Amino acid sequence: PDADDDIIVPFAAVSDRPVLKKRIAPIYPELAKKAGLEGMVTVSVLIGTDGKVEQVKVLKSIPMLDESAIAAAKQYEFTPAKQRDRVVKVWMAIPIVFKLK
């Protein structure tokens, strides 16, 4: 493996930003539905050089919805970020919206 594999590049420094290829809808927790809870959980995902999500951190929390947002975000897939001509790891913020029908 390349020694650069563990370097995480700041989002602003990448030349090609990651593009979302696969989005998974979060599972709406039953309690949150019953409570009529809606809103947006913002998570930060660490996108690996293979475009898969390696880590998820909650930036803007809605307590009843965080776990579901994290579970969904872990399944997202991206085109990897590039810095010049090499693929790099990068953190990227993603809003996950919970809206009742």
N, CA, C and O of each residue as an XYZ file, in Angstrom:
404
protein
N       0.826     -1.220      0.000
C       0.000      0.000      0.000
C       0.854      1.262      0.000
O       1.974      1.286      0.511
N       0.300      2.278     -0.575
C       0.968      3.567     -0.671
C       1.009      4.233      0.702
O       0.047      4.140      1.464
N       2.101      4.896      1.018
C       2.241      5.564      2.316
C       1.260      6.730      2.448
O       0.961      7.175      3.556
N       0.766      7.217      1.317
C      -0.155      8.360      1.334
C      -1.588      7.976      1.698
O      -2.440      8.846      1.874
N      -1.855      6.664      1.811
C      -3.226      6.210      2.013
C      -3.906      6.802      3.245
O      -5.129      6.944      3.273
N      -3.120      7.143      4.257
C      -3.735      7.634      5.483
C      -3.775      9.151      5.592
O      -4.235      9.695      6.596
N      -3.295      9.831      4.560
C      -3.315     11.290      4.598
C      -4.730     11.773      4.291
O      -5.336     11.377      3.295
N      -5.243     12.640      5.169
C      -6.561     13.226      4.951
C      -6.349     14.667      4.499
O      -5.712     15.466      5.185
N      -6.898     14.975      3.333
C      -6.709     16.295      2.740
C      -7.901     17.183      3.108
O      -9.040     16.714      3.092
N      -7.660     18.459      3.440
C      -8.788     19.358      3.723
C      -9.675     19.500      2.484
O      -9.183     19.553      1.357
N     -10.982     19.560      2.709
C     -11.946     19.628      1.605
C     -11.612     20.743      0.616
O     -11.715     20.555     -0.597
N     -11.214     21.893      1.134
C     -10.926     23.045      0.271
C      -9.711     22.810     -0.616
O      -9.538     23.494     -1.625
N      -8.869     21.847     -0.247
C      -7.616     21.632     -0.974
C      -7.723     20.599     -2.097
O      -6.786     20.435     -2.878
N      -8.865     19.898     -2.183
C      -8.954     18.876     -3.223
C      -9.280     19.514     -4.566
O     -10.030     20.487     -4.643
N      -8.699     18.944     -5.631
C      -8.968     19.499     -6.954
C     -10.258     18.931     -7.534
O     -10.990     19.636     -8.229
N     -10.544     17.655     -7.251
C     -11.814     17.048     -7.667
C     -12.560     16.639     -6.408
O     -12.118     15.760     -5.669
N     -13.689     17.280     -6.174
C     -14.469     16.969     -4.972
C     -15.197     15.647     -5.141
O     -15.503     15.240     -6.262
N     -15.475     14.974     -4.026
C     -16.218     13.719     -4.124
C     -17.630     13.996     -4.655
O     -18.223     15.030     -4.352
N     -18.149     13.075     -5.436
C     -19.512     13.185     -5.946
C     -20.303     11.991     -5.422
O     -19.866     10.845     -5.523
N     -21.465     12.279     -4.867
C     -22.306     11.225     -4.308
C     -22.823     10.325     -5.425
O     -23.457     10.799     -6.368
N     -22.549      9.021     -5.314
C     -23.017      8.047     -6.312
C     -24.195      7.245     -5.787
O     -25.099      6.886     -6.542
N     -24.181      6.964     -4.481
C     -25.228      6.121     -3.899
C     -25.674      6.722     -2.573
O     -24.898      6.831     -1.624
N     -26.950      7.110     -2.534
C     -27.533      7.678     -1.305
C     -28.523      6.671     -0.743
O     -29.325      6.104     -1.485
N     -28.471      6.448      0.551
C     -29.395      5.546      1.223
C     -30.332      6.395      2.085
O     -29.879      7.214      2.884
N     -31.620      6.196      1.917
C     -32.577      6.945      2.740
C     -32.486      6.453      4.188
O     -32.425      5.248      4.433
N     -32.478      7.385      5.144
C     -32.426      6.955      6.548
C     -33.735      6.283      6.962
O     -34.802      6.596      6.433
N     -33.640      5.375      7.896
C     -34.840      4.748      8.457
C     -35.394      5.709      9.504
O     -34.692      6.109     10.433
N     -36.666      6.071      9.337
C     -37.287      7.020     10.274
C     -37.628      6.277     11.561
O     -38.479      5.387     11.542
N     -36.984      6.618     12.680
C     -37.296      5.906     13.926
C     -38.771      6.076     14.307
O     -39.329      7.169     14.216
N     -39.375      4.988     14.728
C     -40.797      4.973     15.067
C     -41.148      6.041     16.113
O     -42.147      6.745     15.975
N     -40.322      6.153     17.152
C     -40.578      7.157     18.199
C     -40.571      8.572     17.641
O     -41.400      9.401     18.016
N     -39.633      8.843     16.748
C     -39.539     10.172     16.141
C     -40.774     10.451     15.291
O     -41.297     11.565     15.286
N     -41.238      9.422     14.567
C     -42.462      9.569     13.757
C     -43.641      9.910     14.646
O     -44.392     10.847     14.372
N     -43.797      9.129     15.730
C     -44.924      9.344     16.643
C     -44.869     10.740     17.253
O     -45.903     11.365     17.488
N     -43.656     11.223     17.506
C     -43.488     12.553     18.107
C     -43.615     13.663     17.066
O     -43.594     14.846     17.407
N     -43.747     13.275     15.782
C     -43.856     14.276     14.717
C     -42.553     15.027     14.499
O     -42.553     16.170     14.042
N     -41.445     14.380     14.828
C     -40.140     15.030     14.760
C     -39.612     15.067     13.321
O     -39.508     14.038     12.653
N     -39.283     16.272     12.866
C     -38.690     16.448     11.542
C     -37.449     17.305     11.693
O     -37.246     17.947     12.723
N     -36.629     17.309     10.668
C     -35.483     18.196     10.698
C     -34.319     17.652      9.903
O     -34.442     16.678      9.160
N     -33.187     18.306     10.077
C     -32.007     17.938      9.331
C     -30.858     17.651     10.283
O     -30.490     18.484     11.111
N     -30.299     16.455     10.148
C     -29.094     16.091     10.892
C     -27.941     16.306      9.910
O     -27.973     15.793      8.792
N     -26.930     17.060     10.324
C     -25.769     17.239      9.464
C     -24.647     16.362      9.985
O     -24.269     16.438     11.154
N     -24.117     15.521      9.092
C     -23.013     14.650      9.464
C     -21.802     14.994      8.617
O     -21.926     15.529      7.515
N     -20.638     14.680      9.145
C     -19.405     14.801      8.388
C     -18.926     13.382      8.139
O     -18.813     12.583      9.068
N     -18.641     13.070      6.864
C     -18.196     11.718      6.534
C     -16.757     11.762      6.036
O     -16.352     12.674      5.315
N     -16.001     10.752      6.440
C     -14.644     10.601      5.927
C     -14.737      9.659      4.740
O     -15.029      8.473      4.893
N     -14.484     10.202      3.551
C     -14.581      9.424      2.321
C     -13.197      8.883      1.995
O     -12.238      9.636      1.829
N     -13.115      7.560      1.907
C     -11.837      6.903      1.640
C     -11.436      6.995      0.180
O     -12.185      7.516     -0.646
N     -10.265      6.495     -0.131
C      -9.746      6.544     -1.497
C     -10.536      5.620     -2.426
O     -10.410      5.709     -3.647
N     -11.352      4.733     -1.845
C     -12.205      3.869     -2.669
C     -13.615      4.444     -2.811
O     -14.480      3.829     -3.435
N     -13.850      5.646     -2.221
C     -15.160      6.287     -2.323
C     -16.148      5.828     -1.258
O     -17.277      6.315     -1.206
N     -15.728      4.892     -0.406
C     -16.614      4.416      0.662
C     -16.435      5.273      1.916
O     -15.370      5.845      2.147
N     -17.490      5.350      2.714
C     -17.456      6.131      3.950
C     -16.738      5.327      5.030
O     -17.119      4.195      5.329
N     -15.700      5.918      5.610
C     -14.912      5.229      6.639
C     -15.317      5.628      8.055
O     -15.275      4.812      8.976
N     -15.711      6.903      8.220
C     -16.122      7.378      9.547
C     -17.235      8.392      9.376
O     -17.341      9.055      8.344
N     -18.072      8.505     10.414
C     -19.153      9.493     10.410
C     -19.151     10.214     11.748
O     -19.071      9.583     12.802
N     -19.238     11.548     11.702
C     -19.368     12.358     12.921
C     -20.605     13.241     12.768
O     -20.869     13.761     11.684
N     -21.355     13.410     13.842
C     -22.526     14.284     13.798
C     -22.084     15.720     14.057
O     -21.433     16.007     15.062
N     -22.441     16.619     13.143
C     -22.124     18.045     13.301
C     -23.315     18.803     13.883
O     -23.153     19.630     14.780
N     -24.519     18.516     13.363
C     -25.735     19.162     13.856
C     -26.705     18.050     14.221
O     -27.172     17.304     13.361
N     -26.995     17.954     15.498
C     -27.711     16.814     16.038
C     -29.202     17.067     16.225
O     -29.625     18.170     16.569
N     -29.988     16.016     15.990
C     -31.361     15.930     16.475
C     -31.378     14.586     17.202
O     -31.466     13.538     16.562
N     -31.294     14.609     18.536
C     -31.033     13.386     19.291
C     -31.759     12.126     18.836
O     -31.119     11.083     18.700
N     -33.052     12.177     18.596
C     -33.779     10.965     18.213
C     -33.430     10.474     16.810
O     -33.726      9.329     16.466
N     -32.810     11.317     16.004
C     -32.569     10.974     14.597
C     -31.102     10.691     14.266
O     -30.797     10.196     13.180
N     -30.201     10.999     15.187
C     -28.762     10.871     14.907
C     -28.347      9.467     14.481
O     -27.655      9.300     13.476
N     -28.770      8.447     15.248
C     -28.332      7.076     14.962
C     -28.743      6.653     13.554
O     -27.966      6.030     12.830
N     -29.951      6.994     13.183
C     -30.467      6.638     11.865
C     -29.693      7.370     10.765
O     -29.399      6.795      9.717
N     -29.365      8.645     11.011
C     -28.588      9.429     10.041
C     -27.195      8.828      9.864
O     -26.695      8.730      8.744
N     -26.573      8.427     10.965
C     -25.233      7.822     10.914
C     -25.281      6.509     10.135
O     -24.430      6.254      9.282
N     -26.282      5.679     10.433
C     -26.412      4.383      9.756
C     -26.577      4.566      8.249
O     -25.985      3.826      7.463
N     -27.378      5.547      7.849
C     -27.588      5.809      6.418
C     -26.298      6.312      5.778
O     -25.894      5.829      4.720
N     -25.650      7.290      6.428
C     -24.443      7.901      5.857
C     -23.325      6.882      5.665
O     -22.541      6.991      4.722
N     -23.248      5.892      6.553
C     -22.196      4.871      6.442
C     -22.332      4.056      5.156
O     -21.368      3.436      4.709
N     -23.521      4.057      4.564
C     -23.757      3.264      3.353
C     -23.637      4.090      2.071
O     -23.729      3.546      0.970
N     -23.433      5.390      2.210
C     -23.271      6.241      1.030
C     -22.005      5.837      0.282
O     -21.060      5.316      0.874
N     -22.000      6.083     -1.026
C     -20.791      5.863     -1.823
C     -20.552      7.075     -2.699
O     -21.489      7.701     -3.195
N     -19.285      7.393     -2.878
C     -18.878      8.582     -3.621
C     -17.836      8.227     -4.673
O     -17.215      7.165     -4.623
N     -17.656      9.141     -5.628
C     -16.444      9.059     -6.428
C     -15.385      9.648     -5.513
O     -15.652     10.668     -4.877
N     -14.196      9.061     -5.410
C     -13.202      9.577     -4.462
C     -12.741     10.988     -4.823
O     -12.787     11.398     -5.983
N     -12.297     11.715     -3.806
C     -11.724     13.046     -4.024
C     -10.341     12.883     -4.645
O      -9.661     11.877     -4.441
N      -9.949     13.892     -5.403
C      -8.604     13.852     -5.979
C      -7.872     15.146     -5.652
O      -8.461     16.226     -5.617
N      -6.590     15.007     -5.417
C      -5.731     16.166     -5.297
C      -4.721     16.009     -6.426
O      -3.895     15.097     -6.426
N      -4.810     16.916     -7.379
C      -4.080     16.766     -8.644
C      -4.464     15.426     -9.276
O      -5.618     15.260     -9.671
N      -3.547     14.470     -9.385
C      -3.910     13.221    -10.074
C      -3.982     12.013     -9.154
O      -4.038     10.879     -9.629
N      -3.981     12.241     -7.825
C      -4.084     11.067     -6.953
C      -5.340     11.142     -6.086
O      -5.783     12.219     -5.688
N      -5.892      9.972     -5.809
C      -7.092      9.937     -4.964
C      -6.674     10.116     -3.511
O      -5.644      9.602     -3.077
N      -7.484     10.847     -2.775
C      -7.167     11.168     -1.380
C      -8.419     11.003     -0.512
O      -9.545     10.992     -1.009
N      -8.186     10.875      0.800
C      -9.278     10.853      1.773
C      -9.665     12.286      2.097
O      -8.817     13.177      2.136
N     -10.955     12.499      2.331
C     -11.411     13.850      2.666
C     -12.671     13.760      3.532
O     -13.495     12.862      3.359
N     -12.806     14.707      4.469
C     -14.035     14.852      5.254
C     -14.986     15.752      4.478
O     -14.568     16.758      3.905
N     -16.260     15.390      4.459
C     -17.251     16.205      3.752
C     -18.538     16.232      4.567
O     -18.992     15.200      5.063
N     -19.121     17.419      4.700
C     -20.379     17.556      5.448
C     -21.561     17.214      4.540
O     -21.602     17.597      3.371
N     -22.514     16.488      5.108
C     -23.701     16.066      4.354
C     -24.935     16.292      5.213
O     -24.976     15.865      6.367
N     -25.956     16.970      4.651
C     -27.227     17.101      5.375
C     -28.095     15.876      5.114
O     -28.214     15.428      3.973
N     -28.698     15.336      6.160
C     -29.638     14.221      6.020
C     -30.973     14.703      6.565
O     -31.117     14.990      7.753
N     -31.954     14.783      5.655
C     -33.243     15.385      5.987
C     -34.253     14.322      6.387
O     -34.407     13.299      5.720
N     -34.929     14.587      7.483
C     -36.028     13.735      7.938
C     -37.313     14.532      7.789
O     -37.500     15.549      8.457
N     -38.201     14.072      6.912
C     -39.456     14.789      6.673
C     -40.582     13.777      6.667
O     -40.546     12.788      5.935
N     -41.576     14.037      7.488
C     -42.754     13.160      7.510
C     -43.619     13.456      6.290
O     -43.684     14.596      5.831
N     -44.275     12.438      5.772
C     -45.135     12.596      4.582
C     -46.332     13.456      4.928
O     -47.177     13.711      4.070
